[in-house]
Structure formats: structure tokens, C-alpha cells
């Protein structure tokens, strides 16, 4: 039963991580302090065109 529970928890965790990585986040640009919506990973600020690298730290 423990292996079954571990497998389900792994599937749920992977699904949650995928869902969180697919959405946009409201962040403040570290360069110009403008509020922008960006996906995870590297993207560019719509105000100053500087690169924003949004990395999520999963701890669950």
C-alpha cells in the first residue's frame, strides 16, 4: 500500500508543478519596478525590455 500512496503523491505533485509552471504571475520588475505579468522562466519586461527570470521554488 505504501508504494501505491507514494505513486499517487508523486503524480499529484507533478501535476501541481506543471499547473503552476503554466500560469502567468504578477511580479515587480527588478530593474524598473513596473508591475508585469510573466510566465516562469526567462521573459522580458514590457516596460523596460530587461530580462526577468522567474523561478519557482517548490517545497512540497
C-alpha positions in Angstrom: 0.0 0.0 0.0 2.9 2.4 0.7 4.2 2.2 -2.9 0.7 3.0 -4.1 0.4 6.0 -1.9 3.9 7.2 -2.9 3.0 6.9 -6.6 -0.2 8.8 -6.2 1.6 11.6 -4.2 4.3 11.8 -6.9 1.6 12.1 -9.6 -0.3 14.8 -7.7 2.9 16.7 -7.0 4.0 16.6 -10.7 0.5 17.7 -11.8 0.6 20.7 -9.4 4.1 21.7 -10.5 3.0 21.6 -14.2 -0.1 23.7 -13.5 1.9 26.3 -11.6 4.6 26.5 -14.3 1.9 27.1 -17.0 0.3 30.2 -15.5 1.3 33.9 -15.5 2.4 35.7 -12.3 2.1 39.3 -11.3 5.7 40.4 -10.4 7.5 43.7 -10.0 10.3 44.1 -12.5 13.6 44.1 -10.6 15.0 46.8 -13.0 12.3 49.4 -13.4 9.9 48.3 -10.6 6.9 48.2 -13.0 4.3 45.5 -12.3 4.1 43.0 -15.1 2.7 39.5 -15.8 5.3 36.9 -16.7 5.4 33.1 -17.1 8.0 31.1 -15.3 11.5 31.1 -16.9 13.1 33.9 -18.7 11.0 36.7 -20.2 11.2 40.4 -20.8 9.7 43.4 -19.0 7.0 45.1 -21.2 8.1 48.4 -19.8 11.9 48.5 -19.9 12.7 45.4 -22.0 15.1 44.0 -19.4 15.2 40.3 -18.8 13.2 38.8 -15.9 14.0 35.2 -14.8 11.2 33.8 -12.7 12.0 30.6 -10.9 9.5 28.9 -8.6 10.9 27.1 -5.6 8.7 24.1 -4.9 8.8 22.7 -1.4 6.0 20.2 -1.1 
